[in-house]
Amino acid sequence: EEVGAKEEEEEVVEEVVEKEEDAEQEETIKEENTTNKNEISTDIVASKEKEEMIDYFSATPPSLGILRLDHDYPPALGDINNAETFTYNVYYRVVPGLTFEMCKSGKLSKDVQEKLFEAVDYLEKEKDVSGITADCGFMMFFQSLVRSRTKKPVFLSPLTQLPAVTSAYSENEKIIIMTSNGKSLEPMRDLIRKECGVDTQQERCIIVGCEDVDGFE
């Protein structure tokens, strides 16, 4: 009788263990199924987002808006005012009355400022450009003004690249800033410090004016 009772007890224990193992196996299968469903769901979302991104860039290829001085000349290949310089769409807008001399002064007449805003609105609203630049580095004087008019990225002068350039090189390496007129750049030092966080009076910054270079005009 004792042997029989022991055998029955062992059978009960085995059944309990088997049930526990079956339950654990079922729970594992459920977890795996849930994980698989989540992975599939994530893949579907990622795939959808990728398709939407592809559709966006297919429908809206990048383009550049360029504000131009009120000046005409035959631009060579490589010049910002030659559309063939770029491998993407570019849209130009001349600002009537904005001469090189006015640009160098950093001061706009009321009429020219209105024309500048009209040009910015045209590039943003009618052409939906990806960003706005200009064909003269001295447009840096109007960086803040133009930025206040649009939600598009604004980089009117190559000088806006200074933060990236200074961080890309060590402190003891020199940075050359080439400009059409070295003297005209002097009043811009404080502006550059404010807009770019770079002090061009540092020893590492060397300003080279090209006003005396033959043919540069």
Beta strands, then each sheet from edge to edge (+ up, - down):
strand 1: 63-68
strand 2: 89-94
strand 3: 131-134
strand 4: 175-179
strand 5: 205-209
sheet 1: 2+ 1+ 3+
sheet 2: 4+ 5+
end
